[in-house]
Amino acid sequence: MTGSAGAGKPGAAGSEPERQRDRPGHQGHEDLPAWSRWVRQRDAPAGQDGPASPPPSTGYTYLSYLIGGMVLYGGIGWLVGRWTGLPLLFPVGMIVGLALSVALIIFRVTRSGRP
């Protein structure tokens, strides 16, 4: 056996990733998967490069959008269904309300990072 022990292994001394980490100013993000970099940026304190975390009540806000959409459009479907004699409009209204609520949540989440 010639050469140093562990040569060619990812964590071996003197390997390329280790030398990159030892460079000044290197944060070590290049060798991470994209989702891991995103999590590190998301969880970074507000003074660093990552975005500020949402307030704790955001989940309840989105839940209220889902419930409110189903109740509102389900109620409209129920009223129109009773008026027209089509009871199928109640579940259709609830599904439409749920779909519109999800669309609103997606719109709000994707627009939240922009000023």
Secondary structure, DSSP 8 states (H G I E B T S, - for coil): --S-TTTTSTT-TT-HHHHHHHSTT--S-TTS-HHHHHHHHHTS-TTSSS-----TTHHHHHHHHHHHHHHHHHHHHHHHHHHHT-TTHHHHHHHHHHHHHHHHHHHHHHHTT--
